[in-house]
């Protein structure tokens, strides 16, 4: 069915995190997020499967979002 699994791995220490957060503003990191209201979760999953999502797909609860 093309299902995906979300896995989080954090193999860093608190010091690693502090060093990264100090470095992050110096690097031009650009994030891209596509938001979907929870009611459009199936559409978001379909777009992910099709490789049509740029960046991260985020489901919003409690209110509608814009892409």
N, C-alpha and C positions, 0 to 999 in steps of 0.2 A: 504494500500500500504506500510505500515511499515515506513512511513515518520517520520522524526525527526524534532524537533524544537530547535533552538539555543537560549538560554536565558542567559542573563548576569545579575547577581545580585551583587551589591557592597554596602554592608551595613557597611561601615567602615569610620572612620574619617581619616583625613590626618595624625594625630598622630598615629593611628593604622597602617597605611601604613608605616610610618617611623620606627616604632618599629619592624614591620615584616621584613622590608628590612635590619635592623641592625641584626636581629636574623637569617635570611636566610642563610648567609654564614657558620654559626656554625652547621647547620643541613645538613646531607648528602642527599640533594634532588637530585634524578636522574630523568631526563625527557627522554621520548622516543617519537620520532616524526617520522611518516611515511609521506613522501612528494609525491605528485602526480602532474604532469602537469595538467593544467585546462582541457585539452582534455580528461583526464582519470577520470573526476569527477564521472561518472557513475560507474566505477570500484571501486573507493574509497567508494562510497555510498553502493555498494553491499558488500564490505568487512566489512563495519561498521555494516550493517544489519546482516551479518553472524557471527559477533563477532570475526572477524579475524584481527582486527586492535589492535596493542599494543600501548598504549599511545594515541596520538592525530594524526588525519589525517589532513594534511595541503595541500590545493590546491595552486599551484604556478602559477602565471600569468607572461607572457612575456618571459618565458624560461622553458625548461624542467627540471625536478628534478629527483632525484634517491630515491628509497625506501631503 
